[in-house]
């Protein structure tokens, strides 16, 4: 059942929550994805079987939440996540961040570390607006997005193109986590597929090398793509949650 939360910034956030034992698990989705995706649905079923508290939600401009996708940026979506966690959960949570959600999880951990019991990153993509989009743009594309304020890029996951805005690029530049110390005082598990065409293995290695954590491990899965949604990959996500919970 979908419910709605009005954030302190006035954004209407759609969420689905399951009560149960803690520490609760919070799923943070990817860029232009929603809380009804394969990984989120799998974790909802897992939480129901385990009697675990579970929260998933749509960032503003995503899924069932209010607002326009093109108006959003990394900082907005991190605020949405922090509002949902602050209002809807109690105590430290295990954050499970997929792709962009991995970056959002790191921003949440930086701002409110006492509310994080552990973190699982699935093809985590911190700083991807800079290291992915901007770094991959041609000079003409850079000029277009800065001059006209937006550029449309084809998407292999959606019939509609990705619209990348100047605000997304500039805000992402201000929200980077790999250009400054990143302290994660809790267990961290990073999961990465070798056949991921969107998040290079090098990004996972960079994050592992950069972050300071008492217990951080990276698992590389040969042949897994960016979706990381095969039965074997989904089982690894479940196992990673159990590992960070055990500490």
Secondary structure, 3 states (H helix, E strand, C coil): CCEEEECCCCCEEEEEEECCEEEEEEEECCCCCCCCCHHHHHHHHHHHHHCEEEEEECCCCCCCCCCCHHHCCHHHHHHHHHHHHHHHCCCCEEEEEECHHHHHHHHHHHHCHHHEEEEEEECCCCCHHHHHHHHHCCHHHHHHHHHHCEEEECCCCCCCCEEEEHHHHHHHHHCCCCCCCCECCCEEEEEEECCCCCCCHHHHHHHHHHCECCCEEEEEECCCCCCCCCHHHHHHHHHHHHHHHHC
